[in-house]
Each structure stands twice: as C-alpha cells, then as structure tokens.
Amino acid sequence: MKPLLRRPRRLRITPALRNLVRETQVCAADLILPLFVSENIASRTPVESMPGVAQLTVEEAAQEAAAAFEEGIQAVLLFGIPSEKDTQASGAYRSDGIVQRAIGAIKRAVPEMIVIGDVCLCEYMSHGHCGIAHFEGDRVTVLNDESLQLLAATAVSQAGAGADIVAPSDMMDGRVMAIREALDDAGFHNTAILSYAAKFASAFYGPFRDAAESVPLAGDRRTYQMDPANALEALRETQLDIDEAADLVMVKPGLAYLDILWRVKERFEMPTAVYHVSGEYAMLKAAAAKGWLDERAVTLEIMTAFKRAGADLIVTYAARDVARWLKQG
C-alpha cells in the first residue's frame, strides 16, 4: 500500500479553517493600557518618542479609560508625574497625589474598569532612582530596606484611593512581603499585587523615561534591576515574589525576553503578565512611519507571540489600536 502523504496545508486553505484550528487567540480583555497622568500640564501633551502616547490630566485619563473600556479593554496601569519631587518620594503616597486622584476619577467614570497603580518611586524622587539613594560623588547606592516603608505606604495610599491592584516595579528585595503586610494591616485584604517579578535592566526603556520624567540624575539601575544575561535568576526572583504572596507576576521587557516569559509560565503556572515596553513600541512605530513594516500586522503578530509564550495579560501602549483591530477581524 502506498504510504499516506500528510497534508497540514489542508487546514490552512481558508481563513475560516485557519481560525477553526488556531491554537492561540488574543482578545481585548487580555490587554492592559498604561496611562501617564501629570500635574504639570493643562491638557494632553504628546510624548515625542512614543507616537500616539501622551501625558494626560486627571480628567483626560478618566476619559481615556472610559473610551478604552468601550473598546473591550478592562484594565489600565497608572504612572504619575508630580509637580514637585523630593528625596523621600512624598508625592507617591500622598492621599491627594496625582495617581490617587486619577484612580478616583477613573473609578467614578468607569466603575467596572480594573485600575492598577504602578508602585515605584522613580517618578517622585528628585534623583530619579526607585528608592532612597545615597550619593558618594558619582557613585549611587539605592538603599533597599529603607525604601520598603515608602513602597508599602504608596501601595496602601493607592488602595485607599480605590486601586484594584498594586504593581511594585522597583525590584527592591522583600517589597512584595512588605506591601502585603501593609495592605492587610490597613484592611485592604482584597487588593491584589501584580509583581514586576522579572524586570531586567534593559536598554528598551528609554522612551518611557521621557514620558514619566524619571531619568536618573546619576548612575543607573543595574544594581537593582536584573542582568539581561540571567535566566535562572529570573526564576528565583519570581519564586521569591510568589512566596511573598504576589497574586500575579510580570516579565519585563517582552520581545527580547520571550524565553523568560515561557519559563516563568511553565514553572509557576501563575497568572502571568508581560510588558510590551516603550522601546519595543517606539521601534515599531518608527518603522511603520517609514513604510518599512505593516503596523497592524506586526503588532498583532507580536501580541500573538506574547500569548503563545505564556502571557495571560499584555501591558501595551498599543492596547486601544489592538482592540480595534481585533474587532475589525
């Protein structure tokens, strides 16, 4: 008998057949939209290095969240730019801070929207680092344990303003435990923690620092963010955050770290997010503006890659575009 010829192409012949057997599906509910909210502007101010992204007023952030919700996006991630900065990041945990006011405005406009507060101090520190810092000439030492109290206070303040989830992104050791204990002591037992569990000291963050006005005045973040060369360390970091009661974990950046994303999801089977970071977004926008890439096709392919690699949630500045493209089919 003649051996059978296997023909995988049979299931690729039409769009309907391809959709029928598609293994990975991206939907708008998978997406988290980051928003930059600033006290220093009177109206929407575009971020030059991130086409389509802008700093927003509190009112504009609420409007943006409402529009995104109508498009099927169920979560936003808030970053704040205060009018004044200091060495204690006091604007991060003020009850009337910029993020706290934005949380309240969004919850009033769209009560069903999941609001995530980014818990970091760099935007609020006069020196631009993610914790309390000690300077000796050009050498900067970010003090780990001394910073935990400020991070915990920020998380409690955001929860008090109505945040559903707090997301520590600082990479200080022990911060998830400190935040969980502080939230529980304040009665916020149901406020979840999305930990930036594996956050690498990446060169892809440049445009974000423009948007968040958080460029360090001296030094860099390599003493607390992870070495891009290390994969096993990412698993250890993630395990520590899970042991400290993180409810969700994140890998950041995304495209250059798909292997980390896959390993984290496979190892821990936790709700897992990935951050499609500013540099990844800006490169795609620049190439599309030159006509070198099809922006829609490439963006959707990237989103599919994140899902295929294990992401349950995708933080992306392209969230609203992606939601519209998915609806168009």
C-alpha positions in Angstrom: 0.0 0.0 0.0 1.2 3.4 -0.9 2.2 5.4 2.2 -0.2 8.3 3.1 1.0 11.8 2.5 0.3 14.0 5.5 -1.0 17.4 4.3 -1.1 20.0 7.1 -2.0 22.6 4.4 -5.5 21.2 4.3 -6.3 23.2 7.4 -4.8 26.4 6.1 -6.8 26.7 2.9 -9.3 29.3 4.0 -9.5 32.0 6.8 -12.3 30.0 8.5 -10.3 26.8 8.6 -7.2 28.7 9.9 -9.4 30.3 12.6 -11.0 27.0 13.5 -7.7 25.3 14.4 -5.9 28.4 15.7 -4.1 27.5 19.0 -3.5 31.0 20.3 -6.2 33.7 20.5 -5.7 37.3 21.6 -8.7 39.3 22.8 -9.2 42.8 24.1 -9.7 41.5 27.7 -6.1 40.3 27.7 -4.8 43.9 27.3 -3.7 46.5 29.9 -3.4 50.1 28.8 -0.7 52.2 30.5 -1.6 55.9 31.2 0.7 58.7 32.2 -1.0 61.3 34.4 0.7 64.6 35.1 0.3 67.5 37.4 2.4 69.7 35.2 0.2 70.1 32.1 -3.1 71.8 31.3 -4.1 69.4 28.5 -3.0 66.3 26.6 0.8 66.6 25.8 2.2 64.1 23.3 5.3 62.1 24.1 7.6 62.8 21.2 9.5 59.4 21.4 6.2 57.4 21.7 3.9 58.4 18.8 0.2 58.0 19.9 1.1 58.3 23.6 0.6 61.4 25.7 0.8 62.7 29.2 -2.7 63.3 30.5 -4.6 65.4 33.0 -6.7 63.6 35.6 -9.8 64.3 33.7 -8.3 63.2 30.4 -7.1 59.9 32.0 -10.7 59.2 33.0 -11.9 59.9 29.5 -9.2 57.7 28.0 -10.1 54.9 30.4 -13.7 55.2 29.5 -13.0 55.1 25.8 -10.8 52.1 26.2 -13.4 50.3 28.3 -15.9 50.8 25.4 -13.4 49.1 23.1 -13.2 46.0 25.4 -10.1 46.8 27.5 -10.7 46.0 31.1 -7.6 47.3 32.9 -5.4 50.4 33.0 -2.0 50.8 34.6 -1.3 54.3 36.0 2.0 56.2 36.2 2.1 59.6 37.9 4.3 62.7 37.2 4.1 65.1 40.3 4.6 68.8 40.2 7.2 68.5 42.9 9.8 65.9 43.7 12.0 65.2 46.8 14.4 62.6 48.2 11.5 60.8 50.1 9.2 60.5 47.1 6.4 62.1 49.2 4.2 62.6 46.2 3.9 58.9 45.7 1.9 58.2 48.9 0.0 61.5 49.4 -3.7 60.9 49.7 -4.2 63.6 47.1 -1.3 62.6 44.9 -1.7 62.6 41.1 -2.2 58.8 40.8 -4.6 58.7 43.8 -6.7 61.4 42.1 -6.6 59.6 38.8 -7.7 56.4 40.4 -10.7 58.1 41.9 -11.6 59.8 38.7 -11.4 56.6 36.6 -13.4 54.7 39.2 -16.1 57.3 39.1 -16.2 57.4 35.3 -15.9 53.6 34.8 -16.6 51.7 38.0 -16.0 48.3 36.2 -12.6 49.3 35.0 -9.7 47.4 36.8 -7.3 50.1 37.9 -3.7 49.1 38.6 -1.4 51.5 40.4 2.3 51.3 39.5 4.2 51.2 42.8 7.5 52.8 42.2 9.3 55.9 43.4 11.4 57.0 40.5 8.9 59.5 39.1 8.6 61.1 42.6 12.3 61.1 43.6 14.3 64.2 42.8 17.2 61.9 41.8 15.2 59.6 39.6 16.0 56.3 41.3 13.5 53.7 42.5 14.3 54.0 46.2 16.1 56.1 48.8 19.6 56.8 47.5 22.9 57.6 49.0 25.4 59.5 46.9 29.2 59.5 47.1 30.5 61.5 44.2 29.3 59.8 41.0 28.5 56.6 42.9 24.9 55.9 43.8 23.7 53.4 46.3 20.0 52.7 46.4 19.1 51.6 49.9 16.9 48.5 49.8 15.3 48.1 53.3 15.0 51.8 53.9 12.9 52.0 50.7 10.4 49.3 51.6 8.4 51.5 54.0 7.9 54.1 51.3 6.8 51.5 48.8 4.4 50.0 51.2 2.9 53.4 52.0 2.5 54.1 48.3 0.6 50.8 47.8 -1.7 51.5 50.8 -2.4 55.0 49.6 -3.3 53.7 46.1 -5.5 51.0 47.6 -7.2 53.7 49.7 -7.9 55.7 46.6 -9.7 52.7 45.0 -7.0 50.7 43.1 -7.9 47.1 42.5 -4.3 46.0 42.0 -1.0 47.5 43.0 2.1 46.7 40.9 5.5 47.1 42.5 8.1 47.7 39.8 11.1 48.8 41.8 12.9 45.5 42.2 13.8 46.0 45.9 14.2 42.7 47.7 11.3 41.9 50.0 9.0 44.6 48.7 6.1 42.2 48.0 6.0 41.0 51.6 6.3 44.5 52.9 3.4 45.6 50.7 1.2 42.6 51.5 1.7 43.1 55.2 0.9 46.8 55.0 -2.2 46.3 52.9 -3.5 43.6 55.2 -2.8 45.8 58.3 -4.7 48.6 56.7 -7.7 46.4 55.9 -7.1 46.0 52.2 -7.2 42.3 52.1 -8.7 42.1 48.7 -6.2 44.4 46.9 -4.1 42.2 44.7 -0.4 42.5 44.0 0.9 42.3 40.4 4.7 42.0 40.9 7.2 43.0 38.3 8.9 39.8 39.3 11.5 39.6 36.5 12.3 43.1 35.5 15.5 43.5 33.6 17.9 46.5 33.4 17.0 46.9 29.7 18.0 49.5 27.1 14.5 49.3 25.8 13.1 51.7 28.5 14.4 54.9 27.1 11.1 56.4 25.7 9.3 55.5 29.0 11.8 57.7 30.9 10.8 60.6 28.7 7.1 60.0 29.3 7.5 59.5 33.1 10.2 62.1 33.5 12.2 59.6 35.5 15.8 59.7 34.1 18.3 59.2 37.0 20.4 62.2 37.7 23.4 60.0 38.3 24.2 56.3 37.9 21.9 53.7 36.5 19.5 50.9 37.7 21.7 47.9 37.2 22.3 47.3 40.9 18.6 46.6 41.4 17.1 45.6 38.1 18.2 42.3 36.7 21.1 41.5 34.4 19.7 40.7 30.9 22.0 37.7 30.7 20.4 35.8 33.5 17.5 33.4 33.1 17.7 31.2 36.1 17.9 34.3 38.3 14.6 35.4 36.8 13.0 32.1 38.1 14.5 32.7 41.5 13.2 36.2 41.6 9.7 35.1 40.6 9.7 32.3 43.2 10.6 34.8 45.9 7.7 37.1 44.9 5.3 34.2 44.8 6.5 33.1 48.3 5.9 36.6 49.5 2.2 36.4 48.3 2.2 38.0 44.9 -1.1 37.3 43.1 0.2 37.9 39.6 3.7 38.1 38.2 5.2 40.1 35.3 8.1 39.7 32.9 9.5 43.0 31.5 10.5 43.7 28.8 8.7 41.4 26.4 10.1 40.7 22.9 13.7 40.1 23.9 12.6 38.0 26.9 10.1 35.6 25.4 12.2 32.7 26.7 11.9 34.1 30.3 8.1 34.5 29.8 7.7 30.9 28.7 9.9 29.6 31.6 8.0 31.6 34.2 4.6 30.4 33.0 5.7 26.8 32.7 7.4 26.7 36.0 4.9 28.5 38.2 1.5 28.3 36.4 0.6 31.7 37.9 -1.4 34.5 36.2 1.4 36.0 34.2 1.7 39.4 32.5 4.3 40.7 30.0 5.1 44.3 29.4 5.5 45.4 25.7 7.8 48.2 26.7 8.3 51.7 25.3 11.4 51.0 23.2 9.7 48.0 21.5 6.6 50.1 20.8 8.7 53.1 19.6 10.7 51.0 17.2 7.6 49.5 15.6 6.0 53.0 15.3 9.2 54.4 13.7 9.5 51.5 11.2 5.8 51.8 10.3 6.1 55.6 9.8 8.9 54.8 7.2 6.7 52.3 5.5 9.1 49.5 6.3 6.6 47.4 8.3 2.8 46.9 8.3 2.0 48.3 11.8 -1.2 46.4 12.2 0.1 43.0 11.0 3.3 43.2 13.0 1.7 44.5 16.2 -0.9 41.7 16.1 1.9 39.2 15.5 3.8 40.4 18.5 0.6 40.2 20.7 0.1 36.6 19.5 3.8 35.8 20.3 3.3 37.1 23.9 0.2 34.9 24.3 1.8 31.9 22.7 4.8 32.2 25.0 2.5 32.1 28.1 1.2 35.6 28.8 -2.3 35.8 30.3 -2.1 39.6 30.3 -0.3 42.1 28.0 0.7 45.6 29.0 1.0 47.6 25.8 0.8 51.2 24.7 -0.9 49.9 21.6 -3.8 48.4 23.5 -6.5 50.6 22.0 -5.3 50.0 18.5 -5.1 46.3 19.1 -8.6 46.2 20.5 -10.0 48.0 17.4 -8.0 45.8 15.0 -9.3 42.6 16.8 -12.9 43.8 16.5 -12.4 44.5 12.8 -11.2 40.9 12.3 
